[in-house]
Structure formats: C-alpha cells, structure tokens
Amino acid sequence: MSTTPSEQMMDLLKELALLKQLDEKHETGTGSDANAAELESRKIRRREISEQIKALGGPVA
C-alpha cells in the first residue's frame, strides 16, 4: 500500500511533534530518564526527518 506525499509529510510532522514532546519532558524532568544515547538518537532522527521533508517538498514533476 503506497501513501501520497501529503500523507508522508503528515506522518513525518507527527513524528517530529512526538520527538519534540519527548525532549520537552526530558528537559522538565517529567519524563523517563533518557540517557545520552536516546537523546542523540532523537537528534539524528529529527535530522533524517528534516531531510525527508525537504525531499518531499522538492520540485514537482
């Protein structure tokens, strides 16, 4: 089953929002104790998502 670019974009934006929420919980101390590896993993994933969003927003063929 394939998804449209707009569906992919929405999924990526939702994931970004979730990552941001996890980071905010970590910063305020209300979330679980995230170790440095988890924080780095989320940072890398945010970078990957940004690249995917840029690719989806590229020139329309």
DOZAVEX-756007 format. One line per 3 residues: number of its first residue (from 1); their letters; for each residue x, y, z of N, C-alpha, C, O, CB. Coordinates in nm, 4 decimals. Glycine has a CB too. Example, Ala and Ser with C-alpha at 12.3 -4.5 7.8 and 13.67 -1.06 7.14 Angstrom:
REM residues 2
1> as> 1.3190:-0.5690:0.7800:1.2300:-0.4500:0.7800:1.3200:-0.3300:0.7800:1.4236:-0.3319:0.8465:1.1308:-0.4473:0.9046 ~ 1.2850:-0.2250:0.7080:1.3670:-0.1060:0.7140:1.2900:0.0030:0.7870:1.3409:0.1138:0.8039:1.4084:-0.0598:0.5725
//
This chain:
REM residues 61
1> mst> 0.0838:-0.1176:0.0000:0.0000:0.0000:0.0000:0.0884:0.1241:0.0000:0.1733:0.1399:0.0878:-0.0954:-0.0003:0.1212 ~ 0.0693:0.2111:-0.0967:0.1518:0.3310:-0.1050:0.0778:0.4498:-0.0451:-0.0452:0.4555:-0.0430:0.1910:0.3602:-0.2508 ~ 0.1555:0.5418:0.0023:0.0977:0.6629:0.0594:0.1342:0.7811:-0.0285:0.2363:0.7802:-0.0973:0.1465:0.6852:0.2049
4> tps> 0.0501:0.8817:-0.0251:0.0758:1.0008:-0.1041:0.1814:1.0856:-0.0340:0.2039:1.0706:0.0860:-0.0542:1.0816:-0.1263 ~ 0.2461:1.1748:-0.1093:0.3444:1.2638:-0.0459:0.2846:1.3449:0.0699:0.3526:1.3689:0.1696:0.4024:1.3590:-0.1499 ~ 0.1600:1.3866:0.0576:0.0997:1.4641:0.1656:0.0790:1.3776:0.2903:0.0931:1.4269:0.4023:-0.0340:1.5242:0.1198
7> eqm> 0.0459:1.2508:0.2725:0.0329:1.1598:0.3864:0.1684:1.1354:0.4513:0.1802:1.1315:0.5738:-0.0297:1.0264:0.3423 ~ 0.2705:1.1190:0.3677:0.4059:1.1010:0.4196:0.4488:1.2237:0.4996:0.5082:1.2114:0.6067:0.5051:1.0746:0.3045 ~ 0.4183:1.3418:0.4468:0.4540:1.4662:0.5141:0.3848:1.4750:0.6500:0.4469:1.5129:0.7492:0.4167:1.5875:0.4270
10> mdl> 0.2574:1.4403:0.6543:0.1833:1.4446:0.7807:0.2419:1.3465:0.8820:0.2546:1.3790:1.0000:0.0346:1.4131:0.7568 ~ 0.2773:1.2277:0.8362:0.3379:1.1288:0.9257:0.4708:1.1798:0.9813:0.4994:1.1635:1.0999:0.3592:0.9954:0.8518 ~ 0.5510:1.2412:0.8958:0.6800:1.2946:0.9409:0.6612:1.4087:1.0407:0.7336:1.4180:1.1399:0.7624:1.3432:0.8210
13> lke> 0.5642:1.4949:1.0138:0.5380:1.6057:1.1055:0.4874:1.5555:1.2407:0.5228:1.6103:1.3450:0.4363:1.7021:1.0442 ~ 0.4054:1.4521:1.2381:0.3576:1.3925:1.3638:0.4738:1.3339:1.4434:0.4808:1.3487:1.5654:0.2524:1.2830:1.3355 ~ 0.5648:1.2673:1.3727:0.6805:1.2097:1.4414:0.7690:1.3189:1.4998:0.8197:1.3050:1.6111:0.7618:1.1220:1.3456
16> lal> 0.7879:1.4286:1.4247:0.8650:1.5411:1.4774:0.8013:1.5969:1.6043:0.8711:1.6284:1.7007:0.8772:1.6516:1.3719 ~ 0.6703:1.6088:1.6042:0.5990:1.6605:1.7214:0.6194:1.5678:1.8407:0.6379:1.6145:1.9530:0.4483:1.6764:1.6912 ~ 0.6163:1.4379:1.8172:0.6371:1.3419:1.9251:0.7788:1.3530:1.9805:0.7985:1.3508:2.1020:0.6103:1.1991:1.8759
19> lkq> 0.8773:1.3649:1.8920:1.0154:1.3793:1.9370:1.0327:1.5067:2.0194:1.1024:1.5070:2.1208:1.1109:1.3804:1.8169 ~ 0.9690:1.6138:1.9750:0.9772:1.7400:2.0491:0.9149:1.7248:2.1874:0.9681:1.7750:2.2864:0.9072:1.8533:1.9712 ~ 0.8026:1.6555:2.1931:0.7341:1.6326:2.3200:0.8224:1.5518:2.4152:0.8293:1.5825:2.5343:0.6003:1.5599:2.2966
22> lde> 0.8890:1.4501:2.3643:0.9784:1.3691:2.4470:1.0946:1.4534:2.4993:1.1342:1.4403:2.6151:1.0318:1.2487:2.3668 ~ 1.1489:1.5397:2.4136:1.2587:1.6256:2.4562:1.2137:1.7251:2.5632:1.2874:1.7518:2.6581:1.3165:1.7001:2.3365 ~ 1.0934:1.7797:2.5479:1.0417:1.8738:2.6465:1.0202:1.8048:2.7807:1.0491:1.8626:2.8855:0.9107:1.9364:2.5973
25> khe> 0.9698:1.6819:2.7781:0.9514:1.6067:2.9020:1.0852:1.5817:2.9695:1.0968:1.5892:3.0919:0.8800:1.4737:2.8746 ~ 1.1860:1.5518:2.8887:1.3200:1.5286:2.9435:1.3744:1.6557:3.0078:1.4314:1.6511:3.1168:1.4161:1.4795:2.8333 ~ 1.3568:1.7696:2.9402:1.4082:1.8969:2.9903:1.3417:1.9378:3.1213:1.4070:1.9932:3.2097:1.3882:2.0058:2.8863
28> tgt> 1.2115:1.9105:3.1339:1.1399:1.9493:3.2553:1.1498:1.8439:3.3639:1.1080:1.8671:3.4773:0.9946:1.9761:3.2237 ~ 1.2050:1.7279:3.3300:1.2213:1.6224:3.4281:1.0956:1.5419:3.4538:1.0912:1.4638:3.5489:1.2683:1.6802:3.5549 ~ 0.9923:1.5592:3.3707:0.8682:1.4853:3.3918:0.8655:1.3521:3.3176:0.7790:1.2682:3.3428:0.7507:1.5694:3.3486
31> gsd> 0.9590:1.3330:3.2275:0.9615:1.2074:3.1523:1.0549:1.1080:3.2168:1.1070:1.1305:3.3261:1.0033:1.2318:3.0077 ~ 1.0750:0.9987:3.1480:1.1670:0.8976:3.1977:1.3100:0.9497:3.1849:1.3365:1.0442:3.1106:1.1494:0.7636:3.1207 ~ 1.3990:0.8883:3.2562:1.5390:0.9280:3.2485:1.5969:0.8824:3.1152:1.6309:0.7654:3.0973:1.6200:0.8690:3.3669
34> ana> 1.6074:0.9758:3.0231:1.6637:0.9434:2.8922:1.8151:0.9581:2.9016:1.8662:1.0590:2.9504:1.6043:1.0357:2.7793 ~ 1.8843:0.8581:2.8552:2.0293:0.8675:2.8590:2.0796:0.9409:2.7354:2.0019:0.9735:2.6457:2.0928:0.7276:2.8686 ~ 2.2078:0.9662:2.7315:2.2671:1.0418:2.6219:2.2448:0.9741:2.4873:2.2270:1.0417:2.3860:2.4154:1.0606:2.6461
37> ael> 2.2458:0.8422:2.4855:2.2259:0.7690:2.3592:2.0849:0.7920:2.3043:2.0671:0.8075:2.1835:2.2504:0.6175:2.3800 ~ 1.9858:0.7943:2.3921:1.8484:0.8188:2.3473:1.8339:0.9604:2.2941:1.7697:0.9828:2.1916:1.7488:0.7950:2.4620 ~ 1.8938:1.0553:2.3640:1.8873:1.1944:2.3185:1.9545:1.2106:2.1824:1.9024:1.2794:2.0946:1.9533:1.2876:2.4213
40> esr> 2.0688:1.1478:2.1657:2.1403:1.1545:2.0380:2.0602:1.0863:1.9279:2.0568:1.1342:1.8145:2.2792:1.0896:2.0504 ~ 1.9964:0.9756:1.9608:1.9142:0.9040:1.8640:1.7993:0.9924:1.8144:1.7705:0.9959:1.6947:1.8591:0.7747:1.9261 ~ 1.7342:1.0634:1.9064:1.6251:1.1530:1.8662:1.6779:1.2676:1.7807:1.6122:1.3094:1.6854:1.5522:1.2086:1.9899
43> kir> 1.7948:1.3180:1.8141:1.8547:1.4262:1.7351:1.8825:1.3800:1.5921:1.8553:1.4521:1.4961:1.9850:1.4755:1.8012 ~ 1.9365:1.2602:1.5794:1.9656:1.2038:1.4472:1.8358:1.1827:1.3697:1.8287:1.2131:1.2506:2.0429:1.0700:1.4603 ~ 1.7337:1.1309:1.4371:1.6055:1.1058:1.3693:1.5429:1.2364:1.3228:1.4865:1.2425:1.2136:1.5083:1.0310:1.4626
46> rre> 1.5522:1.3420:1.4053:1.4990:1.4724:1.3624:1.5700:1.5211:1.2365:1.5071:1.5774:1.1469:1.5139:1.5769:1.4751 ~ 1.7003:1.4993:1.2300:1.7771:1.5389:1.1110:1.7306:1.4585:0.9898:1.7142:1.5142:0.8813:1.9295:1.5183:1.1342 ~ 1.7092:1.3283:1.0074:1.6613:1.2438:0.8977:1.5231:1.2890:0.8492:1.4969:1.2956:0.7291:1.6561:1.0965:0.9422
49> ise> 1.4362:1.3195:0.9445:1.3017:1.3645:0.9090:1.3089:1.4954:0.8323:1.2373:1.5135:0.7338:1.2145:1.3810:1.0348 ~ 1.3943:1.5865:0.8762:1.4098:1.7145:0.8056:1.4517:1.6925:0.6609:1.4011:1.7584:0.5701:1.5129:1.8032:0.8770 ~ 1.5438:1.6000:0.6401:1.5880:1.5697:0.5043:1.4745:1.5093:0.4211:1.4597:1.5410:0.3031:1.7077:1.4738:0.5077
52> qik> 1.3955:1.4232:0.4827:1.2829:1.3619:0.4108:1.1786:1.4679:0.3746:1.1221:1.4651:0.2653:1.2181:1.2499:0.4963 ~ 1.1538:1.5603:0.4659:1.0582:1.6677:0.4389:1.1077:1.7545:0.3241:1.0299:1.7925:0.2366:1.0353:1.7536:0.5651 ~ 1.2364:1.7859:0.3240:1.2933:1.8649:0.2137:1.2779:1.7915:0.0820:1.2468:1.8529:-0.0200:1.4417:1.8960:0.2396
55> alg> 1.2996:1.6597:0.0829:1.2860:1.5816:-0.0395:1.1427:1.5792:-0.0890:1.1181:1.5867:-0.2094:1.3349:1.4404:-0.0172 ~ 1.0481:1.5687:0.0030:0.9066:1.5684:-0.0364:0.8642:1.7054:-0.0886:0.7772:1.7146:-0.1752:0.8176:1.5275:0.0824 ~ 0.9241:1.8097:-0.0374:0.8870:1.9438:-0.0784:0.9628:1.9930:-0.2000:0.9530:2.1101:-0.2367:0.9083:2.0377:0.0339
58> gpv> 1.0381:1.9043:-0.2625:1.1168:1.9408:-0.3794:1.0305:1.9699:-0.5007:0.9078:1.9701:-0.4914:1.2140:1.8315:-0.4120 ~ 1.0935:1.9944:-0.6134:1.0198:2.0263:-0.7354:0.9206:1.9168:-0.7734:0.9507:1.7978:-0.7643:1.1165:2.0494:-0.8495 ~ 0.8052:1.9582:-0.8150:0.7019:1.8642:-0.8567:0.7241:1.8291:-1.0025:0.7401:1.9180:-1.0861:0.5599:1.9228:-0.8349
61> a> 0.7253:1.7001:-1.0339:0.7498:1.6567:-1.1716:0.6249:1.6644:-1.2556:0.6281:1.6314:-1.3741:0.8037:1.5156:-1.1739
//
